[in-house]
Amino acid sequence: MDPLTHALASLTLQRAVFPRLSRAAAIAVVLTGTLADADLLSTYLGPSAYLSSDHTYLHSLPAAVLFGFLATLPFLFKSKSAQRQISRVTIFIAALAAALLHLALDVCQSAGIELLWPFSSRRFALDWLPSLDLWVLGILLAGILLPLLSGLVTEEIGARRKGPRGRVGASLSLLAVILYIALRSVLHGNAIAALESRSYRGELPRKVAAFAESGTPFRWLGIVETERALHDVEVPVGPSAEFDPASALTIYKPEPSPALDAARNSAVARRFLQVARFPKASVEQSPAGYRITLRDFPYNHASGFPADPGSLVQVLIETDPSGKILSQELTWIPSSRGFWSK
């Protein structure tokens, strides 16, 4: 999820559940809810650092607890009265809740996060939400802005305001986001069922995934892996939706070869394959022997935001005719650099 959505979600959570926090504490909560996205800075250190850092260390449960403590630190040097002691505990709980909300939203996406780092490198991804969900963003903005406008009208007519400003709007906004994600989860299940129930170019699916689109929850990007190919197909869902597997874009896998086997067993390929959901290899002859490229399929996404880190990075490997590796490196996919330069 993009940093703006995380910031709005953290602010909504604070107003709905912890409305009586001071302004300084509320700012600390919002910052805590966005801090995990600092791993985006790893893009400036190169593709290898990006693959190792994005959605790993900072997107883990231990990191969320650490962020909660960091948010509480500035308030440890206040008065030691009993009331202050309670407020510090409340600040820690609010900051931890914002950090956990960040992780929960990211788990609902396709990139996957290493929740259990450093104990496990497994990535958790539900594929329910796109990287930028315009509906979630709109709901959160409405929950913050509409109560603000309502408060201005109330002050204008001299009516007395009851309770903390914005709490009702934030609570309704938080509930609406939860219901929207629940709807997304049901529709995602329908898309997966449609993908698994069909054949593709005469082959049954071995692995399928449905990635969310930003503009609508009723259309999904389906990826199907069969024995010989990868298929990219649009999956409409809903009461009158008609899914046509024949419309899939099909990319066939290369024939097995010693050069391809050696490339897949290389150090950089193993690192890449830990992240890539649907790796696709291409093999070309070169003056030295063979050039093998590994990319995550599909390579480009209509929303402009990648589904996972592997869709920004590719593996380039050169081998001799016998399959001996001459060079290996991780590089940015050329089109992906445009995303980071925006």
N, C-alpha and C positions, 0 to 999 in steps of 0.2 A: 504494500500500500504506500502511496506517496506521502511525503512528510506533512503536507498540508492537511490531508485527511486524518493522519494520526494526531496532529495538534488539535484539530477540531474535536476529534473523538475524546481526547484527554480533557479538554475544556468542558465538553458536555458531561462527561463522567463526574468531574469535580462539581459542577453546578447541580447535578441531579442527586449525588450521594453525599457530597461533602460541601454543602453550600455555605457554611459558616467559616470556612478557612479565610485567613487574611489574604490580602492581595498578593503579598510576597509568597505565601505558601501556595496559592493557586498558580502563580507563575512557575514555581518549582515543580508542581505536579505536571503542568503542561510540558515543560522541558524534559521531564523524566519520561513522559509518554512518547517523545520523539527522539530521544537520545540514541536508541538502537540504530537509527538510520545513519549514524555517523560512519558506519562501515562503507557507505557509498564513496567516502574519500579514498578508499583503496583503489579506485579506478585510476588515480593519479600515480599509483605505484606500479602499474602494469597489469597485464592480464593474469599472470600467475598469482600475484598478490590478491587480485580481485576474486579469483576462483576460490582461494583459500579463506578469504575474509568475509565475503558477502553472505549475509544471513547465517553466519556461524557463531563466532564468539559473543558478539553483542546481542544476538537474537536467541539467547538461551535463558533457562530459568535461573541459573546462578547469577547471570548478569542482571536480571530483573531485580533480584534481591539486593545486589550491590548498588544498583541505581537508586533503589529506595533509601538505602543508608546515605548515599551521597546527597540526595535531596534534603535529608533531615539535618545534615551536618551544620548548615548555616544557622539553624535554630537551636543548637545545643548550647550556645553561649548567651542565651537570654536569661531572664529571671528564673530561678529555680523553685518558684512557687508551685503548689500542687496543680493549679490550673494550667500552668505552662507545661508541666510534665505531661499532662493528658494531651495537650495540643501537639506535642512532639510525636507521641504515639499515633495520633490521628494523621499527622502529616506523613509519617512513614507508611501507614496503611494506605492513604490516598495515593502516594507516589508509587507504591508497589502495585496497587490496582491499575494505575495508568500504564505502568510498564507491562503488566500481564495482559491488559487490553490490547496493547501493541502486538504482542506475540499472538494473541487469539485472532486478531484480524489478519495477520500475515500467514497463519496456519490455514486460513480459509482460501488462500491464493495458490498459485501454481509453482512459485519459485521454490518453496520448501524452506524450512528453517531447522537448524540443529538445536532443538529444544533441550536435549540432554547433554550438550557439550559441557565439559570435556569427557564425559563418561561414554558417549556414543556419538558417532558421526552420522547416524541415520537422520534423514531429512523428512519432516512431516509436512504434507501438503494435501489439502482437501479439494483444490481446484474449483471452489465455489465462486470466488470473486476474481475479477481482473485486477491488474496492478493499479489501475485508476478506474474506480467505479463512480460514474457521474451521479448515480442515484444515491449512493451513500453520502457522497459529498454534498448533494443538494439537500438531503434530509438533515444532515448536521448543520449546514448553514441556516436552514429554516428554523431549526430549534434554537439557534443562538440569536438570529436577527429579528425574528418575529416578536419574541418577548421584549426585545429592546424597543421596537417600535410601539408595542402595546404600552410599555412603561412610560414612554414619552407622552402618549395620549392620556394616560391616567393622571400624570402629573399636571398636564395642561388643564384638565377639568377639575383638579383638586381632590380627586378620590384618594382614599387611603389605601396604600399597598399592604397586603398581608403576606408575611413570609419573605424569605430571600428572593430577590429579583431573579427571574429566569429559571427557577427550579422546576416549575411545572413544564415549561417548554422543553427544557433539557431532558426531563424524565420521559416525556412523550417522544422526543426525538430518539432517545436511546432505545425505547421500546420498539419504535418503528424500524430502526436499523436491525434489531434482533429478528423481528418478523420478516424483514426483507431477506436477511441471510438465510432464514429458515426456508423461505420460498425458493431461493437460489439452490439450496441443498436438494430440495425435492425435484426441481427441474434438471439439475445436474444428474441425479439418479435416472431420470427418464432418458436423458441424452446417452448415458452409458448403456442403458438397456437397449436402446435403438441401435447403437454401434455394435454391441455384442451379438445381436440377433440376426445380422446379415452376413453375407459372404462378399468378398471383394476380388474381382478378377478370378473367380473360381476358387478362392482360398478362404478358409475360416480365420478369424482374428486370433492372434496369439496374445496381444496386449493392446488395450485401448485406453484413451484418455479424452476428456472433453474439457476444453479451456473456455473460460467465460469471456464474453465480449462486453465492452464498457457501456455501450449505449442501451442494450436491452437484455433482460434475463431470458428471453425466449429464443435466442439464437446462440449456438455454441460452435466452437471450432473443434471438430473431431479429428483425432489422430489414431490411426489403426496400423498396427504392425502385423504383417502376415509372414509366412516363411520366406517369401522371395521379395517382398516390397514393403514400402511405407505409403500410407494413403492419407491425404489431407482432404477433409470433406466438411461441408457446412451441415450442421444438425439443427433444424428447427424443432422446437418443442411447443406443446400447447394443444388445445382441443382440436384444431383443424390443421395441424402441422403434418406435412408429408415429407418423409425423409427418403432421399434418393441416393443410395450408395453408388450408383453408376456415375454420379457427377464428381466423384472423388478424383483429385489429382494424384496420380500414382508415380512414385519414384522407385525404381527397382534397385535392389542391393547389388553390389559388385560380386563377381564370382570369387570363391575362396582362392587364396594364393599364399605362398610363403611370405611374400612382402606384406600382405595385409595382416597376416597372423602376427608377424614381428612388430608391425606398427601398433596393433592393439595391445600388445604386451609391453610396450615401452613405458617409461616412467611418466612422461607427460600425458600419454593417452589414459593411463590408469587414473591419474588425477582428474582428467576431464570426464571420464566415464562415471566417476562418483557423483557428478552433478547433472550430466546430460540425461534427460528423460528418454529421448528417442534418438540415439546417436546414428548418424548416417555417414558412411565412408564413400569416398570417391578415389579411384586409382587411375593415374595417368602415367604414361611413359615419359621419361626424362632422359637427357643425355647420360646421366650417371646410372640410370636404372628405372626407378619408379618414384613418383611423388604421390603420397597418400594424404588426403585431407579428411579430417573428422569434424563434423559439425552437428549441432543439435537440430533435429527436424521438428517443426518447420523453422526456417531461418529468419523469416520476417513475420511480424504480427501487425494486423490491421490497426490496432489501437496505437501503435507507435511505441508501446512499452513492452519490453521483453517478458515472456512468461517465466523464464528462469535464467540464472547466470550463464548457463551453457549456451544460450542463444546469442550471447555477445562475443563469445570466444571460440576460436577454432584451433585445431591441432594440425601443424604442417610437419610431415616427416618425409625425409629422402632416404631411399634404400638403393643398394646395388642390385643387379639382376638376380642374385641369389637370396635376397631378402635381408641382407645385413644392413643395419641402420647406420646411415652416414651423418644425419643431422635430425634434430627434433626440437620443436619450439611451440610455445603457445603464443598466438597473436590475436589481435582484435579482428573480428569480421569487419571489413571496410565500412559497410553501411551502418554498423553499430556505433561507430565513433560520432556520427551525426546526432545520435540520441543524446550522448553525453555533452555535446557542445552546445545544445540548445539552452 
